Amino acid sequence: MTTKFKLSLFKFLPLFLAVFFISKSVFAYPGGITGRTHKTSTSGCSCHAMNTAITGQFSGPTTVVTGQTYNFTLTITMASGSGYEGTDIAVKNGTLAVGSSGLQLLNGELTHSSPGLTYSNPKVLTFSYTAPSTPGTDTLYANAVRGYSGAWNWMPNYGFTVTSATGIGNNSTPVSFGLEQNFPNPFNPTTQIIYNIDQRGPVTLKIYDILGQEVSTLVNDNNEPGSYVAVFNGDNFSSGVYFYKLTSNGRVVTKQMLMIK
């Protein structure tokens, strides 16, 4: 190596070092980090400064069935800025799996993969969740990081109910008779249907195809007043529009759902 070339290297060495340390400081964990949610931490992402202008919200079912898998969404709204984004998503009892590109499963939690999540505002992340085998409750936790300015914030915890694997469970007393929209919708191949009963009596919950032909009976029983969940598995049916009809004590309510395979 010539003396002139060596001098050139020394000339640019400070620039290389500056770029390296700046890149480390603007996003300290480009390959992802776990253990930084309210599930296990009270300090959050201590390598950055907290910024309450970074907000977020989980969306998904409020009742799940033991052993079943569901899709959830975390929508993150960033304060003004640029650079890669990061996150850490954890669950109390169930298990998580990757949905959106840029996420990875690490230590049982979902976090960004290197070099981080591509910046967008808002940032919508989808992932799947499998409920535990025991009924009860479960909770999702998360935080979010905006890389280049080194800012982060907690996301609101999201709690929901885990019901019995039998597919039918009485968990609360409703205000009135009713049938909720199935979730997810569209679905493939399973979806859950929550219905409310205000009077004891015979209850049926049936599924019909677009031609009005009955294809499945989910419930045919006497129910006490309460809120119930039933699961429809369309694995043996084709894509299309279906109707689900609840009948109890002479009252009928029907809703529509869509299966896409």
BELKAKA-V254194 format. One record per residue. RES is the residue in one letter. PSI is psi in whole degrees, 0 to 359 (999 if undefined). NEAR is the number of other C-alpha atoms within 8 Angstrom. D_LAST is the distance of its C-alpha to the last C-alpha in Angstrom with 2 decimals. Layout:
BEGIN
res: [RES	RES]
psi: [PSI	PSI]
near: [NEAR	NEAR]
d_last: [D_LAST	D_LAST]
END
This chain:
BEGIN
res: [M	T	T	K	F	K	L	S	L	F	K	F	L	P	L	F	L	A	V	F	F	I	S	K	S	V	F	A	Y	P	G	G	I	T	G	R	T	H	K	T	S	T	S	G	C	S	C	H	A	M	N	T	A	I	T	G	Q	F	S	G	P	T	T	V	V	T	G	Q	T	Y	N	F	T	L	T	I	T	M	A	S	G	S	G	Y	E	G	T	D	I	A	V	K	N	G	T	L	A	V	G	S	S	G	L	Q	L	L	N	G	E	L	T	H	S	S	P	G	L	T	Y	S	N	P	K	V	L	T	F	S	Y	T	A	P	S	T	P	G	T	D	T	L	Y	A	N	A	V	R	G	Y	S	G	A	W	N	W	M	P	N	Y	G	F	T	V	T	S	A	T	G	I	G	N	N	S	T	P	V	S	F	G	L	E	Q	N	F	P	N	P	F	N	P	T	T	Q	I	I	Y	N	I	D	Q	R	G	P	V	T	L	K	I	Y	D	I	L	G	Q	E	V	S	T	L	V	N	D	N	N	E	P	G	S	Y	V	A	V	F	N	G	D	N	F	S	S	G	V	Y	F	Y	K	L	T	S	N	G	R	V	V	T	K	Q	M	L	M	I	K]
psi: [128	157	322	319	321	318	323	320	315	329	321	353	315	324	317	316	321	316	320	310	326	317	325	325	329	336	89	334	70	338	8	157	146	175	23	24	176	351	321	353	148	357	345	215	84	347	349	174	140	140	109	354	347	116	168	169	132	149	144	190	150	349	131	164	139	133	352	155	138	159	135	161	138	117	121	130	119	151	164	141	191	181	172	156	160	164	162	119	128	162	148	311	321	195	150	156	153	140	284	147	148	349	155	155	121	121	35	2	162	131	171	149	163	137	13	176	134	135	132	156	107	165	120	119	130	148	165	152	133	125	150	173	352	130	155	228	163	164	137	141	154	160	170	146	135	118	300	330	0	49	149	169	157	149	148	136	151	110	149	169	140	118	174	147	351	344	345	129	134	115	348	164	117	167	321	164	135	168	125	162	135	156	132	164	114	164	163	114	358	152	155	146	122	132	153	134	128	352	140	139	181	140	135	143	113	154	136	148	183	340	0	11	135	131	343	145	114	326	134	84	171	122	141	162	136	181	131	158	135	149	128	126	110	24	328	12	161	165	151	185	135	159	143	132	127	130	131	128	45	2	144	137	139	141	165	147	164	127	128	119	999]
near: [4	5	6	6	8	9	8	8	8	8	7	8	8	8	7	8	8	8	8	8	8	8	9	9	8	10	11	8	7	11	9	13	11	12	8	15	16	10	10	7	9	7	6	11	9	6	6	8	9	7	8	7	6	12	11	10	9	11	7	9	10	7	9	13	12	13	9	8	8	10	10	12	11	11	11	13	10	12	6	4	8	9	10	13	13	14	13	17	13	13	13	8	8	10	10	14	9	12	9	8	5	10	12	9	11	9	5	8	12	16	15	18	12	9	8	13	12	8	9	5	7	8	10	8	9	11	12	12	12	11	14	11	7	7	12	7	8	12	11	11	14	15	14	14	12	15	13	10	9	13	11	15	13	11	11	9	9	8	9	11	11	15	15	11	10	5	10	10	10	8	8	6	8	11	5	7	9	8	12	7	8	10	11	11	9	9	11	10	10	10	13	12	13	12	12	13	15	12	7	9	9	10	13	13	12	13	13	14	11	9	5	6	7	9	8	7	10	11	9	9	7	8	10	9	11	13	14	11	14	11	10	9	8	10	8	5	5	8	8	8	10	12	12	12	13	13	11	11	8	5	6	8	9	9	9	8	12	11	15	9	6]
d_last: [63.09	65.56	67.07	65.74	62.15	62.57	63.82	60.81	58.48	60.47	60.37	56.56	56.08	56.29	53.58	51.25	51.98	51.45	48.02	47.09	48.27	46.86	43.38	43.72	44.96	42.39	39.48	40.94	37.79	35.72	34.00	32.86	34.60	33.90	36.01	36.60	34.89	36.50	35.23	38.00	39.98	42.30	43.17	39.78	39.76	43.54	43.66	42.89	44.29	42.53	41.51	40.39	39.17	36.05	33.77	30.25	27.97	25.15	22.43	20.11	20.43	24.03	23.42	21.38	21.51	23.23	21.23	17.86	16.07	15.55	15.34	18.71	20.29	23.88	25.36	28.73	31.38	34.11	37.74	38.86	39.04	37.41	36.50	33.76	32.23	31.77	30.40	30.54	28.01	28.90	28.07	30.69	29.18	25.49	24.02	22.35	20.10	19.78	17.27	19.08	21.01	24.66	24.28	25.35	25.81	29.57	31.56	28.64	28.25	26.26	28.51	28.72	29.18	32.08	33.29	31.40	28.71	29.15	30.92	29.32	30.32	28.39	26.37	22.89	21.65	18.41	18.38	17.14	19.51	19.94	22.43	25.62	26.61	29.35	29.12	30.86	30.08	28.65	29.23	27.76	30.41	30.57	32.96	32.69	35.07	36.04	37.49	40.24	42.13	41.61	40.37	38.09	37.37	35.82	32.56	32.73	31.67	28.70	29.26	27.06	27.31	26.02	26.14	26.59	24.02	24.84	22.39	25.31	27.93	30.80	31.46	33.47	35.27	33.67	35.78	34.35	31.96	28.50	24.72	22.79	19.51	16.67	15.65	13.32	12.19	9.54	8.08	5.78	7.26	10.81	12.89	16.65	18.93	22.55	25.28	29.05	31.82	35.40	37.20	37.30	36.12	33.52	29.93	26.84	23.26	21.14	17.69	17.73	15.53	16.30	19.29	20.74	20.45	20.32	17.49	18.38	21.40	20.98	24.63	27.80	30.69	33.68	32.94	35.54	35.27	32.79	29.37	26.62	23.02	20.64	17.25	14.58	12.36	9.64	9.16	11.03	9.63	7.61	5.75	8.92	11.91	13.55	17.04	18.72	22.51	25.18	28.59	31.74	35.46	35.04	32.68	29.17	26.52	23.06	20.18	16.89	13.41	10.01	6.59	3.79	0.00]
END
